[in-house]
Amino acid sequence: MSGREPPGDARPAPDALKGIGFMVLACVFFGAMHVGVRHVTQSIHPFEAAFFRNLFGLLVLTPIFITHGWRPLRTRRFGLHCARAALNVVAMLLFFYALSITPVVLVTALAFTAPLFTSVLAILLLGERIRARRITAIVIGFAGTLLIIRPGIQPVELGPALVLISAAVWGYVVVLIKSLSRTDSAVTITAYMVLLMTPMTLVCALFVWTWPNGEELAVLAGIGIAGTLAQMCMTQSLRLADTMVVLPFDFTKLVWGAFFAWLLFGELMDTWTLVGALVIFSGGLYVAYRERQLAQRGRDPRITETGR
């Protein structure tokens, strides 16, 4: 999901509080979705879970097409929309597979690296300026991943590696979204996302297809609905309040994920994961803060993109 930094330095307190509330609610839905994926992928392949996540998400977003008709599909950059959707599918498949074999809190903590990858790729691909403080924040953020994974001290497992690859791919997706946002509306970008990702994930799912039973189908529907509601709540949060007001509360995604994972699976978050997540999130938060400052000066307009 995406939201453009709203103009102005001050906002009424009620809007700020509502924005914070929507951000926390988005994190609740994200936490529920991650736990749902972790649960259902013990019997359903992650690729199939990704398809149903997009399918039910598409059903939730059908009011966009009912309201706007075919207008959201007007674009001169269909090829770039296809590339964005294909890369988004790769990121989602890797992320879901990681959730199927890795504790929820570990996946959530490492996923906070996505904004760091986005910043690095925006510098390399879009030629955005970088200064010493942003470099320091990015390096510190990535150092947090070493605290969590601790290579050389313990074996680097497949799950964490997949999360980091997924975060890197997602970072590139965000760069494409930034490019698309220069010519296409958020509605157009969202419409093509759901329309293209659903058949793409279906093709992947067909190779590992098993028919879900009633309980599994209910969980899959919940995953799709929760994921879509999470994105809608985050969009509303960014619309109501300044990004830097609500962004710190994105960290509650880890809190809710840890709570749901403990409640359903008995998974516990260790100290290294918590400390590493704080370091990663702090680095990403400072990068966002610097980008906001540059945007306000009119030198470096950007989009804040979070969520999956």
C-alpha positions as CSV (number, residue, x, y, z in Angstrom):
1,M,0.0,0.0,0.0
2,S,1.1,3.5,-0.5
3,G,0.4,6.9,0.8
4,R,1.9,10.2,-0.2
5,E,3.3,12.5,2.5
6,P,0.6,15.0,3.2
7,P,1.5,18.7,3.1
8,G,1.8,20.8,6.2
9,D,3.5,20.5,9.5
10,A,0.6,20.5,11.9
11,R,-2.5,18.4,12.2
12,P,-5.4,18.4,14.5
13,A,-4.9,16.1,17.5
14,P,-8.1,14.1,16.8
15,D,-6.8,13.3,13.3
16,A,-3.4,12.2,14.7
17,L,-5.1,10.0,17.2
18,K,-7.3,8.4,14.6
19,G,-4.3,7.9,12.4
20,I,-2.5,6.1,15.2
21,G,-5.5,4.0,15.9
22,F,-5.8,2.9,12.2
23,M,-2.0,2.1,12.2
24,V,-2.4,-0.1,15.3
25,L,-5.5,-1.7,13.8
26,A,-3.5,-2.4,10.6
27,C,-0.8,-4.1,12.6
28,V,-3.4,-6.3,14.3
29,F,-4.7,-7.4,10.9
30,F,-1.1,-8.0,9.7
31,G,-0.3,-10.0,12.8
32,A,-3.5,-12.1,12.3
33,M,-2.7,-12.7,8.6
34,H,0.9,-13.8,9.4
35,V,-0.3,-16.2,12.1
36,G,-3.0,-17.5,9.7
37,V,-0.4,-18.2,7.0
38,R,1.8,-19.9,9.6
39,H,-1.1,-22.1,10.6
40,V,-2.7,-23.0,7.2
41,T,0.7,-23.7,5.5
42,Q,1.3,-26.7,7.7
43,S,-1.2,-28.5,5.5
44,I,-1.6,-26.2,2.4
45,H,1.4,-25.3,0.3
46,P,2.4,-21.6,0.8
47,F,2.0,-20.9,-3.0
48,E,-1.6,-22.0,-2.7
49,A,-2.1,-19.8,0.4
50,A,-0.7,-16.8,-1.6
51,F,-3.2,-17.4,-4.4
52,F,-6.1,-17.5,-2.0
53,R,-4.8,-14.4,-0.2
54,N,-5.0,-12.5,-3.5
55,L,-8.3,-14.1,-4.6
56,F,-10.1,-13.1,-1.4
57,G,-8.3,-9.8,-1.4
58,L,-9.6,-9.2,-4.9
59,L,-13.2,-9.9,-3.8
60,V,-12.8,-7.4,-1.0
61,L,-11.7,-4.7,-3.4
62,T,-14.4,-5.3,-6.0
63,P,-16.2,-2.1,-4.8
64,I,-13.4,-0.2,-6.6
65,F,-14.5,-1.6,-9.9
66,I,-18.2,-1.3,-9.1
67,T,-17.6,2.4,-8.3
68,H,-15.1,3.4,-11.0
69,G,-15.8,0.9,-13.8
70,W,-12.9,0.4,-16.2
71,R,-11.4,3.9,-15.5
72,P,-8.8,2.6,-13.0
73,L,-7.3,0.5,-15.8
74,R,-6.4,3.4,-18.0
75,T,-2.6,3.5,-18.2
76,R,0.2,4.0,-20.6
77,R,2.6,1.8,-18.5
78,F,1.0,-1.6,-18.6
79,G,4.4,-3.3,-19.0
80,L,5.7,-1.7,-15.8
81,H,2.5,-2.7,-14.0
82,C,3.1,-6.3,-15.1
83,A,6.7,-6.2,-13.9
84,R,5.6,-4.8,-10.5
85,A,3.0,-7.5,-10.1
86,A,5.5,-10.3,-11.1
87,L,8.1,-9.1,-8.6
88,N,5.4,-8.6,-5.9
89,V,4.4,-12.2,-6.5
90,V,8.0,-13.4,-6.0
91,A,8.2,-11.4,-2.7
92,M,4.9,-12.8,-1.5
93,L,5.8,-16.4,-2.3
94,L,9.1,-16.2,-0.6
95,F,7.5,-14.5,2.4
96,F,4.7,-17.0,2.8
97,Y,7.2,-19.9,2.4
98,A,9.3,-18.4,5.1
99,L,6.3,-18.1,7.4
100,S,5.6,-21.8,6.8
101,I,9.0,-22.9,8.3
102,T,10.0,-20.0,10.5
103,P,8.5,-18.6,13.8
104,V,6.2,-15.6,13.1
105,V,8.1,-13.2,15.3
106,L,11.4,-13.9,13.5
107,V,9.8,-13.3,10.1
108,T,8.2,-10.1,11.3
109,A,11.4,-8.8,12.8
110,L,13.4,-9.4,9.7
111,A,10.7,-8.0,7.4
112,F,11.4,-4.5,9.0
113,T,14.5,-4.5,6.7
114,A,12.3,-3.7,3.7
115,P,12.4,0.1,4.0
116,L,16.2,-0.2,4.2
117,F,16.4,-2.1,1.0
118,T,14.0,0.4,-0.6
119,S,16.3,3.3,0.4
120,V,19.4,1.6,-1.0
121,L,17.7,0.7,-4.3
122,A,16.2,4.1,-4.7
123,I,19.7,5.6,-4.4
124,L,21.1,3.1,-6.9
125,L,18.2,3.1,-9.4
126,L,16.6,6.5,-9.1
127,G,19.7,8.5,-8.3
128,E,18.3,9.8,-5.1
129,R,20.8,11.7,-2.9
130,I,22.3,10.2,0.1
131,R,24.2,11.8,3.0
132,A,26.2,10.5,5.9
133,R,23.3,10.3,8.4
134,R,21.2,8.2,6.1
135,I,24.1,5.9,5.3
136,T,24.7,5.5,9.1
137,A,21.0,4.7,9.7
138,I,21.0,2.1,6.9
139,V,24.1,0.4,8.2
140,I,22.8,0.4,11.7
141,G,19.5,-1.1,10.5
142,F,21.2,-3.9,8.6
143,A,23.4,-4.5,11.7
144,G,20.2,-5.5,13.5
145,T,19.8,-8.4,11.1
146,L,23.1,-9.7,12.2
147,L,21.9,-9.6,15.8
148,I,19.0,-11.8,14.9
149,I,20.6,-14.2,12.5
150,R,24.1,-14.2,14.3
151,P,26.0,-15.9,11.4
152,G,29.0,-17.8,12.5
153,I,27.5,-18.3,15.9
154,Q,24.5,-20.3,14.8
155,P,23.6,-21.9,11.4
156,V,21.9,-19.5,8.9
157,E,18.6,-21.3,8.2
158,L,16.5,-21.1,5.1
159,G,13.6,-19.2,6.5
160,P,15.4,-16.0,7.6
161,A,17.3,-16.0,4.3
162,L,14.0,-16.2,2.4
163,V,12.6,-13.3,4.4
164,L,15.6,-11.1,3.6
165,I,15.4,-12.0,-0.1
166,S,11.7,-11.2,0.0
167,A,12.4,-7.9,1.7
168,A,15.0,-7.0,-1.0
169,V,12.6,-7.9,-3.8
170,W,9.8,-5.9,-2.1
171,G,12.2,-2.9,-1.8
172,Y,12.5,-3.0,-5.6
173,V,8.7,-3.3,-5.9
174,V,8.4,0.0,-3.9
175,V,10.9,1.7,-6.3
176,L,8.6,0.6,-9.2
177,I,5.6,1.9,-7.3
178,K,7.4,5.3,-6.9
179,S,7.9,5.4,-10.6
180,L,4.3,4.4,-11.4
181,S,2.9,7.0,-9.0
182,R,4.4,9.8,-11.2
183,T,1.8,9.0,-13.9
184,D,-0.8,6.7,-12.4
185,S,-3.2,7.1,-9.5
186,A,-3.1,4.9,-6.4
187,V,-6.4,3.4,-7.5
188,T,-4.9,2.4,-10.9
189,I,-1.8,0.9,-9.2
190,T,-3.9,-1.1,-6.7
191,A,-6.4,-2.3,-9.4
192,Y,-3.6,-3.7,-11.6
193,M,-1.9,-5.2,-8.5
194,V,-4.9,-7.3,-7.5
195,L,-6.0,-8.2,-11.1
196,L,-2.5,-9.3,-12.2
197,M,-1.3,-11.0,-9.0
198,T,-4.3,-13.3,-8.6
199,P,-3.8,-15.2,-11.9
200,M,0.0,-15.1,-11.5
201,T,-0.2,-16.8,-8.1
202,L,-2.8,-19.2,-9.4
203,V,-0.3,-20.5,-12.0
204,C,2.3,-21.1,-9.2
205,A,-0.4,-22.7,-7.0
206,L,-1.5,-25.2,-9.7
207,F,1.8,-27.1,-9.5
208,V,1.3,-27.8,-5.7
209,W,-2.5,-27.8,-5.6
210,T,-4.5,-29.6,-3.0
211,W,-8.2,-28.9,-2.4
212,P,-8.6,-27.2,1.0
213,N,-11.2,-28.5,3.4
214,G,-13.8,-26.3,5.0
215,E,-11.6,-25.2,7.9
216,E,-8.6,-24.5,5.7
217,L,-10.8,-22.5,3.3
218,A,-12.1,-20.4,6.2
219,V,-8.6,-19.6,7.3
220,L,-7.5,-18.8,3.8
221,A,-10.5,-16.4,3.5
222,G,-9.5,-14.8,6.8
223,I,-5.9,-14.4,5.5
224,G,-7.2,-12.6,2.3
225,I,-9.6,-10.4,4.2
226,A,-7.2,-9.6,7.0
227,G,-4.4,-8.7,4.6
228,T,-6.7,-6.4,2.6
229,L,-8.1,-4.7,5.7
230,A,-4.6,-4.2,7.0
231,Q,-3.6,-2.3,3.8
232,M,-6.8,-0.3,3.9
233,C,-6.3,0.7,7.5
234,M,-2.7,1.7,6.8
235,T,-3.8,3.8,3.9
236,Q,-6.3,5.6,6.1
237,S,-3.7,6.0,8.8
238,L,-1.4,7.8,6.4
239,R,-4.2,9.9,5.0
240,L,-5.3,11.1,8.5
241,A,-1.9,11.8,10.1
242,D,1.7,12.7,9.3
243,T,3.8,9.7,8.4
244,M,6.2,10.3,11.2
245,V,3.4,10.5,13.8
246,V,2.0,7.0,12.9
247,L,5.1,5.2,11.6
248,P,6.5,4.4,15.1
249,F,3.4,2.4,15.8
250,D,4.2,0.1,12.9
251,F,6.4,-1.7,15.4
252,T,3.3,-3.0,17.1
253,K,3.1,-5.4,14.2
254,L,5.8,-7.4,16.0
255,V,3.9,-7.1,19.3
256,W,0.7,-8.5,17.9
257,G,2.5,-11.1,15.8
258,A,4.3,-12.3,19.0
259,F,1.0,-12.3,21.0
260,F,-0.9,-14.3,18.4
261,A,2.0,-16.7,17.8
262,W,2.3,-17.3,21.6
263,L,-1.5,-17.8,21.9
264,L,-1.9,-20.3,19.1
265,F,1.5,-22.0,18.8
266,G,3.3,-21.3,22.0
267,E,6.1,-19.5,20.1
268,L,8.2,-17.2,22.3
269,M,10.4,-14.2,21.2
270,D,14.0,-14.4,22.3
271,T,16.0,-11.4,23.4
272,W,18.2,-11.4,20.3
273,T,15.1,-11.1,18.1
274,L,13.6,-8.3,20.1
275,V,16.9,-6.3,20.2
276,G,17.6,-6.9,16.6
277,A,14.1,-5.8,15.6
278,L,14.4,-2.6,17.6
279,V,17.7,-1.8,15.9
280,I,16.4,-2.6,12.4
281,F,13.2,-0.6,13.0
282,S,15.1,2.4,14.4
283,G,17.3,2.5,11.3
284,G,14.3,2.4,9.1
285,L,12.5,5.0,11.2
286,Y,15.4,7.4,10.9
287,V,15.7,6.9,7.2
288,A,11.9,7.8,6.9
289,Y,12.5,10.8,9.1
290,R,15.3,12.1,6.8
291,E,13.2,11.4,3.7
292,R,10.4,13.5,5.2
293,Q,12.7,16.4,5.9
294,L,14.0,16.3,2.3
295,A,10.4,16.1,1.0
296,Q,9.4,19.1,3.0
297,R,12.3,21.1,1.5
298,G,11.1,20.1,-1.9
299,R,14.3,18.3,-2.9
300,D,13.4,14.7,-2.6
301,P,9.6,13.9,-2.8
302,R,9.0,10.3,-1.9
303,I,6.3,7.7,-1.1
304,T,6.2,5.8,2.1
305,E,5.4,2.2,1.3
306,T,4.9,-0.4,4.0
307,G,3.0,-3.6,4.3
308,R,2.7,-6.8,2.3
